[in-house]
């Protein structure tokens, strides 16, 4: 049976990634890690949306074995698990540079190319490398579950721990360390540390903004990126530790490379499932969060207002009286254009 809500929301989540990707691409000082993060979220939701349509039937006898598609799809999903926290580390590095008290760092432009290359490695290169290591410990090409579709496999042996399962928690804890969020949120000390760290950042950036020095990032942009990272870290740290704990508690078998990539390699396990797992909704959550936090920059809001203005102006006159809110937005957009000076551009 098809999981229609999951299919619809994953479809919407994919398209919600387009506006923040576009408007952040237009910003000259934006870190590549932001675009890579949004890209991974979009790819993950697109794969899940397609899979939920292909493998919606409860009858596994009618399922397509996914040759070719699943070889790519399953690997992309595995890389998403590493790419998201890797991108989060890149964004945290950008924020750390933005509040760097070193007086010798006058402008982030000097370090931009080096930082972007590191972002590219953490968000794309590292997932590719870990995926290559994971291939050594894969029991079969992939397995297929209802609604969730293609998924990678891993041998439950101790050496396999260092091939894939341990890397996502490590990257999450690194990102949490940059954000000063230790892995045990129950402690009062952690709350105190976080409040102190946020206060130091806020005070330092406010001093720069009040003196007219933006240091490569605006006040609103800093807050949006900070909250985005907090959402990623708070979601990913417990999820990655939960997955790692599941691997550690599972019964282990001896690691035998000849057996792993032997006759069992061609066997594809088909698992009927009526609905998507709760962990598959993480991509939807991250997409909506990214759209709300990164898709409402000042330039983005101006573009949305222009779309509403165009829609209102092309609405039949008899309906415009019922669309008072759109009419006010359209009038305000026209008024802002009249008041704006030539060459004026909106900041984030």
NORMOFEN-V629895 format. One record per residue. N is the residue number from 0. RES is the residue in one small letter. SS is DSSP state (@ for helix, = for strand, . for the rest). D_LAST is the distance of its C-alpha to the last C-alpha in Angstrom with 1 decimal. Layout:
# NORMOFEN-V629895
n=N res=RES ss=SS d_last=D_LAST
n=N res=RES ss=SS d_last=D_LAST
This chain:
# NORMOFEN-V629895
n=0 res=x ss=. d_last=44.4
n=1 res=x ss=. d_last=40.8
n=2 res=x ss=. d_last=38.0
n=3 res=x ss=@ d_last=36.3
n=4 res=x ss=@ d_last=33.6
n=5 res=x ss=@ d_last=32.5
n=6 res=x ss=@ d_last=32.6
n=7 res=x ss=@ d_last=30.5
n=8 res=x ss=@ d_last=27.8
n=9 res=x ss=@ d_last=27.6
n=10 res=x ss=@ d_last=27.4
n=11 res=x ss=@ d_last=24.5
n=12 res=x ss=@ d_last=22.8
n=13 res=x ss=@ d_last=23.0
n=14 res=x ss=@ d_last=21.4
n=15 res=x ss=@ d_last=18.6
n=16 res=x ss=@ d_last=17.6
n=17 res=x ss=@ d_last=17.0
n=18 res=x ss=@ d_last=13.8
n=19 res=x ss=@ d_last=11.8
n=20 res=x ss=@ d_last=13.7
n=21 res=x ss=@ d_last=13.0
n=22 res=x ss=@ d_last=9.3
n=23 res=x ss=@ d_last=9.2
n=24 res=x ss=@ d_last=12.0
n=25 res=x ss=. d_last=10.3
n=26 res=x ss=. d_last=8.2
n=27 res=x ss=. d_last=11.0
n=28 res=x ss=. d_last=10.8
n=29 res=x ss=. d_last=10.5
n=30 res=x ss=. d_last=13.9
n=31 res=x ss=@ d_last=16.4
n=32 res=x ss=@ d_last=17.3
n=33 res=x ss=@ d_last=14.4
n=34 res=x ss=@ d_last=15.6
n=35 res=x ss=@ d_last=19.1
n=36 res=x ss=@ d_last=18.7
n=37 res=x ss=@ d_last=17.5
n=38 res=x ss=@ d_last=20.3
n=39 res=x ss=@ d_last=22.9
n=40 res=x ss=@ d_last=22.1
n=41 res=x ss=@ d_last=22.3
n=42 res=x ss=@ d_last=25.6
n=43 res=x ss=@ d_last=27.1
n=44 res=x ss=@ d_last=26.6
n=45 res=x ss=@ d_last=27.9
n=46 res=x ss=@ d_last=31.0
n=47 res=x ss=@ d_last=31.7
n=48 res=x ss=@ d_last=31.5
n=49 res=x ss=@ d_last=33.9
n=50 res=x ss=@ d_last=36.2
n=51 res=x ss=@ d_last=36.4
n=52 res=x ss=@ d_last=37.7
n=53 res=x ss=@ d_last=40.1
n=54 res=x ss=. d_last=41.7
n=55 res=x ss=. d_last=41.7
n=56 res=x ss=. d_last=45.5
n=57 res=x ss=. d_last=47.5
n=58 res=x ss=. d_last=50.3
n=59 res=x ss=@ d_last=49.7
n=60 res=x ss=@ d_last=52.6
n=61 res=x ss=@ d_last=50.5
n=62 res=x ss=. d_last=47.5
n=63 res=x ss=. d_last=46.4
n=64 res=x ss=. d_last=46.6
n=65 res=x ss=. d_last=43.3
n=66 res=x ss=. d_last=44.6
n=67 res=x ss=. d_last=42.0
n=68 res=x ss=@ d_last=39.1
n=69 res=x ss=@ d_last=39.4
n=70 res=x ss=@ d_last=40.0
n=71 res=x ss=@ d_last=36.4
n=72 res=x ss=@ d_last=34.9
n=73 res=x ss=@ d_last=36.3
n=74 res=x ss=@ d_last=35.1
n=75 res=x ss=@ d_last=31.5
n=76 res=x ss=@ d_last=31.6
n=77 res=x ss=@ d_last=33.1
n=78 res=x ss=@ d_last=30.5
n=79 res=x ss=@ d_last=27.8
n=80 res=x ss=@ d_last=29.3
n=81 res=x ss=@ d_last=28.8
n=82 res=x ss=@ d_last=25.6
n=83 res=x ss=@ d_last=23.4
n=84 res=x ss=@ d_last=24.5
n=85 res=x ss=@ d_last=24.5
n=86 res=x ss=@ d_last=20.8
n=87 res=x ss=@ d_last=20.2
n=88 res=x ss=@ d_last=22.1
n=89 res=x ss=@ d_last=19.9
n=90 res=x ss=@ d_last=16.6
n=91 res=x ss=@ d_last=18.7
n=92 res=x ss=@ d_last=19.8
n=93 res=x ss=@ d_last=16.3
n=94 res=x ss=@ d_last=15.6
n=95 res=x ss=@ d_last=19.2
n=96 res=x ss=@ d_last=18.6
n=97 res=x ss=@ d_last=15.6
n=98 res=x ss=. d_last=18.0
n=99 res=x ss=. d_last=21.0
n=100 res=x ss=. d_last=23.3
n=101 res=x ss=. d_last=25.1
n=102 res=x ss=. d_last=25.1
n=103 res=x ss=. d_last=25.9
n=104 res=x ss=. d_last=22.4
n=105 res=x ss=. d_last=20.7
n=106 res=x ss=. d_last=18.0
n=107 res=x ss=@ d_last=16.8
n=108 res=x ss=@ d_last=17.5
n=109 res=x ss=@ d_last=21.2
n=110 res=x ss=@ d_last=21.0
n=111 res=x ss=@ d_last=18.5
n=112 res=x ss=@ d_last=21.3
n=113 res=x ss=@ d_last=23.5
n=114 res=x ss=@ d_last=20.8
n=115 res=x ss=@ d_last=20.0
n=116 res=x ss=@ d_last=23.7
n=117 res=x ss=@ d_last=24.2
n=118 res=x ss=@ d_last=21.5
n=119 res=x ss=@ d_last=23.4
n=120 res=x ss=@ d_last=26.6
n=121 res=x ss=@ d_last=25.5
n=122 res=x ss=@ d_last=23.9
n=123 res=x ss=@ d_last=26.4
n=124 res=x ss=@ d_last=29.2
n=125 res=x ss=@ d_last=30.2
n=126 res=x ss=@ d_last=30.4
n=127 res=x ss=@ d_last=32.6
n=128 res=x ss=@ d_last=34.8
n=129 res=x ss=@ d_last=35.2
n=130 res=x ss=@ d_last=35.9
n=131 res=x ss=@ d_last=38.6
n=132 res=x ss=@ d_last=40.2
n=133 res=x ss=@ d_last=40.0
n=134 res=x ss=@ d_last=42.1
n=135 res=x ss=@ d_last=45.0
n=136 res=x ss=. d_last=45.1
n=137 res=x ss=. d_last=44.6
n=138 res=x ss=. d_last=47.6
n=139 res=x ss=. d_last=47.2
n=140 res=x ss=. d_last=44.9
n=141 res=x ss=. d_last=43.0
n=142 res=x ss== d_last=43.8
n=143 res=x ss== d_last=42.8
n=144 res=x ss== d_last=42.2
n=145 res=x ss=. d_last=42.1
n=146 res=x ss=. d_last=38.7
n=147 res=x ss=. d_last=36.9
n=148 res=x ss== d_last=38.5
n=149 res=x ss== d_last=38.7
n=150 res=x ss== d_last=38.4
n=151 res=x ss=. d_last=39.5
n=152 res=x ss=. d_last=42.4
n=153 res=x ss=. d_last=43.3
n=154 res=x ss=. d_last=46.8
n=155 res=x ss=. d_last=47.4
n=156 res=x ss=. d_last=48.8
n=157 res=x ss=@ d_last=47.9
n=158 res=x ss=@ d_last=47.0
n=159 res=x ss=@ d_last=44.5
n=160 res=x ss=@ d_last=42.5
n=161 res=x ss=@ d_last=41.2
n=162 res=x ss=. d_last=40.5
n=163 res=x ss=. d_last=37.7
n=164 res=x ss=@ d_last=37.7
n=165 res=x ss=@ d_last=36.9
n=166 res=x ss=@ d_last=33.8
n=167 res=x ss=@ d_last=31.3
n=168 res=x ss=@ d_last=32.3
n=169 res=x ss=@ d_last=32.2
n=170 res=x ss=@ d_last=28.6
n=171 res=x ss=@ d_last=27.6
n=172 res=x ss=@ d_last=29.3
n=173 res=x ss=@ d_last=27.7
n=174 res=x ss=@ d_last=24.2
n=175 res=x ss=@ d_last=25.6
n=176 res=x ss=@ d_last=27.0
n=177 res=x ss=@ d_last=23.7
n=178 res=x ss=. d_last=22.3
n=179 res=x ss=. d_last=25.7
n=180 res=x ss=. d_last=26.8
n=181 res=x ss=. d_last=30.5
n=182 res=x ss=. d_last=32.0
n=183 res=x ss=. d_last=34.1
n=184 res=x ss=. d_last=31.9
n=185 res=x ss=. d_last=35.1
n=186 res=x ss=. d_last=35.7
n=187 res=x ss=@ d_last=34.9
n=188 res=x ss=@ d_last=34.4
n=189 res=x ss=@ d_last=31.5
n=190 res=x ss=@ d_last=29.8
n=191 res=x ss=@ d_last=30.6
n=192 res=x ss=@ d_last=29.2
n=193 res=x ss=@ d_last=25.9
n=194 res=x ss=@ d_last=25.5
n=195 res=x ss=@ d_last=26.5
n=196 res=x ss=@ d_last=24.1
n=197 res=x ss=@ d_last=21.1
n=198 res=x ss=@ d_last=22.4
n=199 res=x ss=@ d_last=22.8
n=200 res=x ss=@ d_last=19.3
n=201 res=x ss=@ d_last=17.9
n=202 res=x ss=@ d_last=20.3
n=203 res=x ss=@ d_last=19.7
n=204 res=x ss=@ d_last=15.9
n=205 res=x ss=@ d_last=16.5
n=206 res=x ss=@ d_last=19.1
n=207 res=x ss=@ d_last=16.8
n=208 res=x ss=@ d_last=14.1
n=209 res=x ss=@ d_last=17.0
n=210 res=x ss=. d_last=18.6
n=211 res=x ss=. d_last=15.7
n=212 res=x ss=. d_last=15.3
n=213 res=x ss=. d_last=11.9
n=214 res=x ss=. d_last=13.9
n=215 res=x ss=. d_last=11.4
n=216 res=x ss=. d_last=8.8
n=217 res=x ss=. d_last=6.8
n=218 res=x ss=@ d_last=8.7
n=219 res=x ss=@ d_last=6.8
n=220 res=x ss=@ d_last=6.3
n=221 res=x ss=@ d_last=9.9
n=222 res=x ss=@ d_last=11.2
n=223 res=x ss=@ d_last=10.2
n=224 res=x ss=@ d_last=11.8
n=225 res=x ss=@ d_last=14.6
n=226 res=x ss=@ d_last=15.5
n=227 res=x ss=@ d_last=15.4
n=228 res=x ss=@ d_last=17.8
n=229 res=x ss=@ d_last=19.9
n=230 res=x ss=@ d_last=20.4
n=231 res=x ss=@ d_last=21.5
n=232 res=x ss=@ d_last=23.7
n=233 res=x ss=@ d_last=25.3
n=234 res=x ss=@ d_last=26.1
n=235 res=x ss=@ d_last=27.2
n=236 res=x ss=@ d_last=29.2
n=237 res=x ss=@ d_last=31.8
n=238 res=x ss=@ d_last=31.9
n=239 res=x ss=@ d_last=32.5
n=240 res=x ss=@ d_last=35.1
n=241 res=x ss=@ d_last=36.7
n=242 res=x ss=@ d_last=37.1
n=243 res=x ss=@ d_last=38.5
n=244 res=x ss=@ d_last=40.9
n=245 res=x ss=@ d_last=42.1
n=246 res=x ss=@ d_last=42.9
n=247 res=x ss=@ d_last=44.7
n=248 res=x ss=@ d_last=46.8
n=249 res=x ss=. d_last=47.9
n=250 res=x ss=. d_last=51.4
n=251 res=x ss=. d_last=51.3
n=252 res=x ss=. d_last=53.4
n=253 res=x ss=. d_last=54.5
n=254 res=x ss=. d_last=52.2
n=255 res=x ss=. d_last=54.1
n=256 res=x ss=@ d_last=52.3
n=257 res=x ss=@ d_last=55.2
n=258 res=x ss=@ d_last=55.1
n=259 res=x ss=@ d_last=51.3
n=260 res=x ss=. d_last=51.2
n=261 res=x ss=. d_last=54.6
n=262 res=x ss=@ d_last=56.0
n=263 res=x ss=@ d_last=53.5
n=264 res=x ss=@ d_last=50.6
n=265 res=x ss=@ d_last=51.2
n=266 res=x ss=. d_last=51.5
n=267 res=x ss=. d_last=48.5
n=268 res=x ss=. d_last=48.4
n=269 res=x ss== d_last=47.6
n=270 res=x ss== d_last=46.6
n=271 res=x ss=. d_last=46.6
n=272 res=x ss=. d_last=43.8
n=273 res=x ss=. d_last=43.2
n=274 res=x ss=. d_last=39.6
n=275 res=x ss=. d_last=36.7
n=276 res=x ss=. d_last=36.6
n=277 res=x ss=@ d_last=34.2
n=278 res=x ss=@ d_last=32.6
n=279 res=x ss=@ d_last=31.6
n=280 res=x ss=@ d_last=29.3
n=281 res=x ss=@ d_last=27.1
n=282 res=x ss=@ d_last=25.4
n=283 res=x ss=@ d_last=24.8
n=284 res=x ss=@ d_last=23.4
n=285 res=x ss=@ d_last=21.0
n=286 res=x ss=@ d_last=19.8
n=287 res=x ss=@ d_last=19.2
n=288 res=x ss=@ d_last=17.5
n=289 res=x ss=@ d_last=15.1
n=290 res=x ss=@ d_last=14.4
n=291 res=x ss=@ d_last=13.9
n=292 res=x ss=@ d_last=11.7
n=293 res=x ss=@ d_last=9.8
n=294 res=x ss=. d_last=10.4
n=295 res=x ss=. d_last=8.7
n=296 res=x ss=. d_last=4.9
n=297 res=x ss=@ d_last=4.7
n=298 res=x ss=@ d_last=6.2
n=299 res=x ss=@ d_last=8.4
n=300 res=x ss=@ d_last=9.6
n=301 res=x ss=@ d_last=10.6
n=302 res=x ss=@ d_last=12.4
n=303 res=x ss=@ d_last=14.1
n=304 res=x ss=@ d_last=15.2
n=305 res=x ss=@ d_last=16.6
n=306 res=x ss=@ d_last=18.5
n=307 res=x ss=@ d_last=19.9
n=308 res=x ss=@ d_last=20.9
n=309 res=x ss=@ d_last=22.6
n=310 res=x ss=@ d_last=24.4
n=311 res=x ss=@ d_last=25.5
n=312 res=x ss=@ d_last=26.8
n=313 res=x ss=. d_last=28.8
n=314 res=x ss=. d_last=30.2
n=315 res=x ss=. d_last=33.9
n=316 res=x ss=@ d_last=34.6
n=317 res=x ss=@ d_last=36.7
n=318 res=x ss=@ d_last=33.8
n=319 res=x ss=@ d_last=31.2
n=320 res=x ss=. d_last=33.0
n=321 res=x ss=. d_last=32.4
n=322 res=x ss=. d_last=28.6
n=323 res=x ss=@ d_last=27.8
n=324 res=x ss=@ d_last=24.4
n=325 res=x ss=@ d_last=23.3
n=326 res=x ss=@ d_last=25.0
n=327 res=x ss=@ d_last=23.0
n=328 res=x ss=@ d_last=19.7
n=329 res=x ss=@ d_last=21.1
n=330 res=x ss=@ d_last=22.4
n=331 res=x ss=@ d_last=19.2
n=332 res=x ss=@ d_last=17.4
n=333 res=x ss=@ d_last=20.3
n=334 res=x ss=@ d_last=20.3
n=335 res=x ss=@ d_last=16.7
n=336 res=x ss=@ d_last=17.6
n=337 res=x ss=@ d_last=20.7
n=338 res=x ss=@ d_last=19.2
n=339 res=x ss=. d_last=16.4
n=340 res=x ss=. d_last=17.9
n=341 res=x ss=. d_last=18.6
n=342 res=x ss=. d_last=16.1
n=343 res=x ss=. d_last=13.2
n=344 res=x ss=. d_last=9.8
n=345 res=x ss=. d_last=6.7
n=346 res=x ss=. d_last=3.7
n=347 res=x ss=. d_last=0.0
